[in-house]
Amino acid sequence: MPYIHSLGAIRYSFDSLRTLMAKASPLRSGDQLAGVAAADAQERVAAQMALADVPLANFLNEAVVPYETDEVTRLILDTHDTAAFASVRHLTVGDFRNWLLGDNANAQTLAALAPGLTPEMVAAVSKLCRLQDLVLIARKCQVVTRFRSTIGLAGRLATRLQPNHPTDDMQGIAASLLDGLLLGSGDAVIGINPASDNLPQVVRLLHMLGEVIDHYGIPTQSCVLTHVTNTLQAIDRGAPVDLVFQSIGGTEATNRSFGLDLALLQEAREAALSLQRATLTGDDGQRSGHVMYFETGQGSALSAGAHHGCDQQTMEARAYAVARHFKPLLVNTVVGFIGPEYLFDGKQIIRAGLEDHFCGKLLGLPMGCDVCYTNHAQADGDDMDSLMLMLGAAGCNFIMGVPGSDDIMLNYQSTSFHDAQVLRQVLGLRAAPEFEAWLEKMGVCTPGEAPGSPQRLAHHLAAPFAPAIQRLGTH
């Protein structure tokens, strides 16, 4: 059915919900590259006004990617919770935005609503929101997950300690790891992107991280960000796998380009659960089932030629449906990593990062963000500071901790250990409670003191952690 809206004497007609969503999406280079963006600002406004009048129930009757040929669409529709959706079923997209901004939308009501929302619904409402709307609404959502540390509590901000090295040199990794721990980083995960997907090397890295965590009793979890099939083989070889990592997309064809499908992700989750490495329990008293770590990014479906004529932000939201199904500990939108072909400049990266966080949180996901850009994008550190601060205000579960904010293996710019400390101090945020207690126990900080004071760093570099680099470097 066509969706129609007139602006003055001009009558705009959009032939499908997929087209309407794409034309209503705020400007970004990826949609222009795909040929789905609005021709100009006037057409974009007309599409947004038409989208505001679309009933939310329409998204259950008109799939933007065909049900018959896409397992992600089938997952979205077959697992939809109609009872949870009932409270907002009568609303249009515009009405839903107004409701989300009102007092009736709070942490409790939004948590109950999340299973009743589809990715397309939250993507649609995000297109009608200003940045301040995205921040305010996302801040109301609280998604808490647990493994050895508790992530997502109010007033907390966790970090992924990312000690990558261009040759996987163990001493180089150990030096970055030590640097991050002394600056209070690593409570979300200590996660290494290996320079090589060579399985023996992946296993060595897993054992190294496992030994560090065990030796110092660190209440965190490790992850080597290799392909899910490598992680399955590592589990078979007895490696200490805490979290299973995988990049995911919003269509079956995108995931196929990554070498996976939903059945493979389910197999990996079950394998990780069988290891029973989590120490914390959930609200039901059972050992945590949060054993997955997913990364996403706007543009991945288009780069795989698998976007089905949809805009990249809607495709990104659909990836969150895949993530939600597997109950992850962490979901990370690597917002500026794919490049300026998809997010051209700082303005587009900032908007995309806040949209991603908003959509993921509304769907019930523990959202973090790699606040980042590549060196050929029209962006800089000031843009990232703006996004980082807005995400902190929006209740982002975690950000990255990279030495000097410059990842020397992946060759992109992210956030540093010091950036996370700035965010915690400016916004009054703290580390995960178990990790905070560990930092105090180890003398890295005292209650009320931020990690990283020069006196304490000097003490620790000459004392308890000093043997760490040499010991780990022997692996």
N, C-alpha and C positions, 0 to 999 in steps of 0.2 A: 504494500500500500504506500502511496506517496505521502510525504509529510510536507505541508505547505505553510509558508508564512510570507506576508507582504510587508515591505518597507516602503512607504510612500506609494509611488506608482509602479514599483517593481515587485513582481510576484515570483518568489523563489519556491521551487519544487524539488524535493529530495526523494529519490525513487525507492529508498530502502532505509531501514534503521542503520545499517552499516554505513551508508553514504552520509546520512544525517550526522552520525557520531563523528565521522572523519572531518566533515566540514565545520562542525562546532568546536573542534579541538583547537586550543590556542596554538599559534604559529610555531612550527618547528621544522627544521631542515629535512628530517627524515620523511615527513608526510609530503613535503614538496618533492623530494626525490621519488617517492612512490606514486606521485600524481594523484593523491587523494585529498590534498589540502584545499581549503577554500581559496577561490580565485583572488579575493581581496577581503579587507576588514569588514565591508558591508555584508558580503555573503556569510562571513563567519558569524556576525551578530544575528543575521536572520536565522541561521541554523541553530544558534544557541537559544533563541527565543522559541523556535519550533520545538527544540528538544525539551525545553522547560515544560511544555504542555503535554508531553508523552506520558501516559500512565506507566507506572513501574511494572504493572502486570504485563505490558506489551513485551517486555524482555523475556518472558517465559514462553511467548508464542512465536517470536520471530528471532531465530538464531542468526548471529552475524557470521558464523562459520557453520556450514551444514552439519546437522546432527548425524546424518547417515555416513559421512566420510571422515569424521573427526572425533577421536576418543576423548579429547579434552571437552568438547561441547557435550558429549554424552555424560561425562563425569559431572559437569556443571549442572545439567538439568536433571539427571537421575538421582543426584544426592541433595537436591534442593529441599529445604525444610519448609514446607508450606505452613505449618503451625507457627513457626518463628516469623514468617513473612506476613502473617495475617494482620499484625498491628499497623503495617504501613501499606498494605495492599491497595488501599483506596487513594493513595497519593500519586500525584504526578512527580516528575523529576524535580520541577521547580518547588513544589510543595515540600518534597523530601528535603531539599536544601534548607528551606525555612525551618522545618521541624528539627533538623540536625543542629541548627544554630540556637534553638530554643532550650529552655530549662528542662524539658521532659527528656531530652537526650542526655543521659549521663552514663557513667561507667557501667552501671548495672543493666540499664535498658539496651545499651549498645552491644554489650556482651551477649545478651539474650537474642538480639536481633541478628547478629552476624551470620548464623547458619541459614537465615532466610534471604540473605542478599546474594546476588550473583555478581560476578566481576563487571559485567556490562552495566549493571545498575550503578555501582559505585564509580565506574569510569565516567558515566554520563553526568552524575551530579558533580564530579570534580571539575568538569568542563565549565560549569556555571559558577564556580567559586573563585573569589579573589585569593591571593596568598594568605591574607589574614584569616579567611574562612577555613582554608586548609589547615592552618596551624591550630585554630581554636577547636575545630571539630576533632582532629586527630588527638589533641591533648586530652579530650574526654575519654578516649579509649585506653583501656589498660589490658595488656596481654602479658601474662606472667608464665614463664617456662623455667624448668629446673633440670639440672644434671648434677654437677657438684657445686654449682653456684646458682643463685636465683636471679633471673634476668627479667626486667620489666616492671619492678615495683615502683610505685610513685616516689618521686624525689631521688631516683637513682639513674645513673648513666654508666653503662658498661662499655668496654672497649675490646676489640679483637687485636691482640698483639700479633703483628705481621712481620716476622723476622726473615723475610726472603733474602736469598743470596743468588747472584747470577750463575754460580757454579755449584750451588748446594754445599758449599764449604762449611763443615761443621763448626769450625772456630768462628767464622763470620756469623753464622746463625746464632751461635751461643752468645756472641758479643751483643747482638741486637736484642736477643732474648733477655739478657741481664739488664741492659739499658731500659727496656720496657718495664720489667718488673720493678726496678728501683724508682720508676716514675709512675707507678700505680696503674700500669696497663696490663690487660690480659684476663679480666674477669669474665668476659663473654666467651672467649676461646683463644688459645694460642694456635694460630692457623698458618701453615706454611704453604705457599704456592711453589711446588717443586720446579726447578729448572728443567728437569727431565721426568717423563712419566715412566721411566725405567722401574719396573716393579721392585727389584732388590733395593734400589735407592729409596723408594717410597717406604718400604718396610724398615730400613735403617732409620729414616726420619721419624717414623712412628715410635720405634723403640727409644730413640733419643728423647723425644718429648715425653713419653711415658715415664722414663727414668727421672727426668727433671721434676715432673709433677709429683711422683711418688717420693723422691728423695727429700724434697722440701715441703711435702704435704700441702701443695698449692691447691686450693679449692677452685679449680677451673677444669676445663676439658681441652683436649687436643684435637687437631684435625690436619691432615695432609690433603690439600685440595687437588686430588687427582680424580680421574674418571671413575665412576661408580663401579665399573667392572674391575678396575685395579684394586679398589677397596675390598670388593668381594674376594678377590684372590689373596689379598693381604690377610683378611680374616681367616681364610683357609690355612694360611701359613702360620697362624698363631700370633699375628701382630696385635698390639694393644690398641684397637680401634675404638675411640670414644664416639666420634660423630662421623656419619657418612655424608660426604659432600657431593653436590652435583649442580651444575648450571642447568636451568630449565627454561622452557618457553611456553607460549600460550596457545600453541596448536600442535596437533599430532605430528605434522610435517616438520615443525621447528625442532621438536624433541627428537625426531628421527635423525635430523641433521647433527644432533649432539650424540647420536649413537645410543638412544634409550627409548623406552616406552614406559607406561605406567606399571606394567607387570614387573619390569626390571627394578623400578624404584621400590615396589612392594617387597620383592625378594631381598633387596639390600637392607631395607628397614627391619625385616624379620631377622636377618643375620646379625645386625647390630644389637637388636633387643636380646638375642640369645646369649650375648656376652655378659649381660647384666653388670655393666661397668658404672652405671649411674649410682650415686650414693644417696641422693635426695629422693623423697617421695612426693607424690602429688596430693591434691586435696582429698583424694579417695584413699590415701594411705598406701597406695601401691607404688612400687619403684617407678621412677620417671620413665615415660615412654618417648621423651623428646630426644631422639637420637639422629635427627637429620639436620643438615645445614645446606640451605639452598641459596644460590645467587642468581640474580636476574638483571635485566637492563633493557631500557627502551631501545628498540632498533634491532634486536636479535632476530625477530621473525622476518623483518624485511631483508636483513642481510642473508638469511637462509632462503629467500624467495618463497616464504611460507606464510605471508600475512593475509592472504585471501582478500585483498582490497581494503583491509581495515587500517585504521590509524594506529600508530605505534603505541600510544598510551593505552588504548583498549586492549591491544595484544599483551602489553605488560600486565595489566590487571588480570587477564585470563591466566597468566602464569601463576598468579597467586592462588587460583583455584586448585592448581596442581599441588602447590606447596601445602595448602590448608589440609588437603586430603591425607597427608602423611605426617601431620602433627610435629612440625619441626621445632627444634630448640631455637634456631636462628634463621631469619630470612634477610638477605642483604641485597638491596638494589645498588648495583655498581654504576652510579648514575651517569657519570661523564666518561666512562671508560671506552665505549665503543667508538667515539670520535665525532668530529664536527659534521660528518655526513648525516648524522641523526640528531644531534643536539649541537647547534652551531656555535653558540657563545654562552657566556656566563648567565645571561638572562634566561635562556632556554634550559640550561642545566639546573638553575635554581628552581624554576617552575616544575620541571620534571621530578626533581628530588622530593619536593613537597607533595606533588600528586601521588607519587609512588607510596610514600609513607602514609598518606591519607587513605588511599585505596586498600593497602595491605592491612592497616589497623581496623578499618571498618569491616573487613572480611574476617577479622579475628586472628591476625598473624602477628608474631613477635618481630616487628620490623626494625631493622637497622639500615644504615646507609653508608656506603663508601663515598664520602664527599670528595669528589675527584674530578680531574680533567686530564686530557692528553695535551702534549706540548704544541700540537698543531691546531688546537681549538682557540677560539677568541675568548679566552677566559684567563683568570689569574687568581692569586691567593686571596685577594680582596673579595672576589666573588664567592670563593669557598668559605671564607669567614662569615659572609652573610648567610649562606645556606646552612652552615654548621650551627650558627646561633638560632636561626629559625627552627631547625630540627630539634635543637635542645629544648626550645620553648614548647614545641609540639609533642614532647614526650617520646622522642626517639629512643628505642631500647639500647642501641649501641652504635658506635662509630669505629673507624679504624685507628690503630696506633702503628705508624710506620716511622722508622728512624729518620728524623729530619724532614718528614712528610714527602720524601722522594724515594719511591720504590725503585731500587737499582736493578731489579730483575725484570719487573714488568714494564719499566720505563714509563711511568705516569706519576702524576702528582696527587697525593692524598692528604690525610691529616696526620699530624705527628703526636707523639706522646704528650708533648707540651700543649698542643691544641686541646686535647681532652681535658687536661688540667685547667686550662682557661675556661672551658665550657662549664666544668664542675664548679669552679670558683665564682664565675659571673652569675650563674643561675642557681647557685646553692644546691648543686647535685652531688651525690656521693656514689662511690663504687658499690657493687653488689655486696650485700651484708657479710656473707661468708668471706669474701675476698678482702673486704675492709678490715675484718677482724684479723685475718692472716697478716696483712700489712702491719698492723699494730703489734701483733705478736712477734714479728720478725724485726721490729724496730725501724722499719722503713718510714713510718710516721707514727705520731701519737694522736689520740683522739682530738679531733678538731684541727689537725695540722695536715696540710696537703703533702703528698709524697713529693720527693724531689728537691728538698731544701739542700743547699750546697754542703752544709755541715754533715748531714746524714749521708749524702752520697759519698763524700770523702771517707766517712767511717766505713761504709759498706764496701766500697771498692777495695779497701785494705783489710777487710775482715770476713764476715761469714760467707759472702758469695764469691770471694776472690778465687777460690780454686775452680769455680764452675767452668770458666772458659777453657782452661787447660784440660780439665777432666772430660768435658763434652767433646773437645776437639780430637780426642783419641778414637772416637767412633769411626 
